[in-house]
Amino acid sequence: MRTATRVEHAGHWPRKGAAGTVTLAYDDRHRRRLRLTTDAGEAFLLDLERATVLEAGDGLALDDGRWIEVKAAPEALVEVTAADAGLLGRLAWHLGNRHLPARIEPARILIREDHVICDMLRGLGARLRQVSEPFTPERGAYGGGHGHDHD
């Protein structure tokens, strides 16, 4: 079985020459060591020095010189919108105060389904809609720009 021991950011590896892709949900993109299977069915071992968040477009270097491109799988999410930017900011604050993973965008916030949180958001005036999209939440102030800790 082939092994991937190195990750390179999107744009920093020869993407055009990718030998395949691996599509992973958010929880599966934060790993150190895991057996994975490419979208074409080839098994390989991810064996990194430390746990790393894999982002869509990153490249995994296989021990035979080939590259596998990471793709983010669509997931069932809740899109949170508001009547104005002020309310959206307040909603973001309430989500952050609960330490929930969230993707913050100019006109919406994406979160995972949680009926208690959704009830709270509705009570605060949010509009909610079920969507299926890749989940790439904010990394946090100390998570680094991309989430990789290369020395």
N, C-alpha and C positions, 0 to 999 in steps of 0.2 A: 504494500500500500504506500502511495506517495505521501509525503509530509510537507506541510507549509509551515515554515518557521519565521517568516518575515511578512509584515504588512507595510504597504506604501500607500500614502494618501492618494486620493483621486487626482489625476493630473501629474503624478510623479512616478508613474510606471508605464510601460509600453502597452497601453490599453488596446491599441489596434491589433496587437498580437495575442490577445487573450485566448487561451485554449478552451475556456468555458466560463460558466457563471455558477454561482451558488446564491440562491434566494433564501433569505433568512428573516424571520420576524424579529422585532426589537429585542426580546429577551434572549434570543439565540445569537445576537450580534455583540454581546458583551461576554467574551470568553477568553480563556487561556489555552485550554486543551480540550479538544472535542473531536470525535469522529464525525465528519461531514460527508455529504454526497452532493456532487454537482447536479445541476438541473438536467444534465444528460445521463446521470446515473453512475458516474465515476466516484468511488469512495476515496477519501483522503483524510489524513489526520492533521488537524490544526494543532500545532504544538509551539506556542509562543512563550517567550521568556516571562511575560507577566500578562495579566488580564488586560484586554484591550477592547475598546468599543469599535466595532467594524461599521463603517458608514457606507452608504450606497456609493459606488464608484471606486472604492478602495480596491487594491490589488493584493492578492495572496500569492507569494512566490513559492512555487513548488520546488522540491529538491532536484527535479530533472530540468529546471530552467524555464518551465512554462509558468504562465500566470493564470489565476482564476479571478474573475471580477465578482465583487460582492454586490448583490442587489438587495434592496429592502422589500420584503413581502408586504402586500396590502393586509391590513388588519381592521377589525371592527372597532371603530372609534366614534367619539361624540364630538361634533363640531359645535363650538360655543360661539355665539355672536351676540351683539348687543345693539341697542338703538343708537349709541354714540360712543366715541372713543373714551370718554370719561368713565362710563359704565364698564366698558371692556377692561380698562385698566384696573378698576375695583375688583372685577371678577378674577383677573389675573392675580391680584394681591391675595384674595381669599384662597385660590388654588395653591399659590406659593406658600401661604401660611400653613397649609396642610401637607406641604412637602410632596405634592403629587407631580409625577412626571407630566410635562405638558409641552406642546409645541406652540410657541407664541408667534403669531403673524400679525401684520398690521390691522387686519379686519376680522380675525378669528383666532380662537385657541382650540387646539386638538388635545383631547384627553381620552383615556381608556374609559370604558363604561363602568360606572359605579353608581348604583341607584341612589345611595345616600347623598353623594356629591351632586348628582344631577338634580335631585330634589332641592338641595340648598341653592344651586345656581338658578333654578327656575324661580325660587322664592326671592332671589335678589334681582330678578328681571331679565335673566338671560333667555335667549332663544337657543334651543338645542335641536340638533339634527343628526341622525345616524349616518355615518359615511364609512367607506372602505378605502383606506389609503395606507401607504407606508407610514410608520410611526417613528419620527426622529425628534424626540423631545430635546429641550434645551439642556445643555451640558452643565450649567452652573458656573458660578464665578471661579471655582478652583478646578474645573474639569479640563482646562486647556481649550484652545481654539478648535481643535479637531478631535481630541480625545486620545491621541497617541503619545506615548512617552518614549520616543526614540532618543537614544543618547548619541 
